[in-house]
Every structure is written in C-alpha cells, then in structure tokens.
Amino acid sequence: MFFINELPINHEPSLNYIAKAWAENELIDDDICVTEERLEYEVDMAWSCLEDMLSFEGLKMTTEWWDRKREVN
C-alpha cells in the first residue's frame, strides 16, 4: 500500500500491525472470547477506522507503486 504523492514506501505492514493491535485491544477491553472470525471482524473494523483517519488527513491510498503519481478522483 502506497500513498498518492508520497515517498514510494510500502506502508501496509505497519498499518496492518496497527489494525491488529487495535483489534486485539478491542477484544481484550470488551472481555470477548477471541475467535478467528471475531478477530478478523475487528481487524476489518480497525482498517475502516484507519482509512477514515488517513482520508481525513488528505492521504489517498493505492495498492500499486506506479499508481502513486496518477490523479485519483
């Protein structure tokens, strides 16, 4: 995952780490039994939150490094 008009660094590993940490903390805070399905759901919710936060900061994500200079509407 790269950001449009940013350095060509793959940010996906660090963002994935953050999403997993948020998901695990959410499950622990709510004292919910951790299952694979529940963890996957919480990771998806964390990714949605990350995407909203990044969008609020004006960052646009792309999955292709060559796409980072292309205009995104």
N, C-alpha and C positions, 0 to 999 in steps of 0.2 A: 504494500500500500504506500502510495506516494501522495504528496500534496502538490496541487497545481501552483506553479510559480515559486516553489521552494527548492531547497537542495535535493538532489536525487538520492535520498536516503530512504531505505525501506523501514517505515515506522511500524509495520504490522506486528513484529514480535513484541515490542514494548507496549503497544496498545492492547495486544492480546493478554499480556501479563497483567495489565491494569484491570481489564474486564474480568479476568478470572479471579483476581484478588477481591474486587468489589463483590462478585457473585458469592464467593466463599464467605466473606464478611456478612453479607446479607443473610445467608442461611444460618450462620452462627448466631447473629444478633436476634433473629426470629426464632431461634431454637427449633429449627426444622430438620427433620431427618434428611440427610444428604443422600440423594439417589442420583444416578447418572442423568435421568430425564430432568429432574429438578435443577441440577447444576447446569445443564445445557440451557434450560429456560432462563435461568438467572444470568448466564453469560450473554445470552441474546439481549436481555433487558439492559445489561451493562453496556453492550455495544451500542444500543439505541441511544442511551444517555451520552456516551462518548461522541457519537455522531452529531447529536444535537449541540453539545458543547463546542465541538470543533466548528460546526456550521455557524454558531453564534459568533465565534471569533473570526469568521470570514474565510476559513480554510475549506477548500474543496478537495475531496479525496478521489483518487483514481487507483486502479489496480495495475496499471501499466506505466512503466517508467517513461516510455515515449509519449505518453498522453499528457505529461505534466505541462507541456508548453501549449497544448491545444486549448482554444477557447471553449469553456463549458458554459452552457446556458441554463 
